[in-house]
Amino acid sequence: MAYIEGFPLSSENKTNRDTETILMALDQISQTIEVMNSVVGRLRDHLHSQEGSPDNQSAAEERSMPQTRAERTLH
């Protein structure tokens, strides 16, 4: 039998607590993914803004290449 703060935890209460913990973890993962997507978008915007500069002439060549594995969207 599980205990919380010295008191026995019923099976139903343990299941509810486990479900709540899982939901909180999933919410944190979702928030992390949103932040990472935002960072990736900002990095892409930055790279696209740099494409016009003379120092980055190879960017147009890279865009004309087929997609690499890292650029594919995973589902």
Long-range contacts (C-beta under 8 A, 24 or more apart in sequence): none
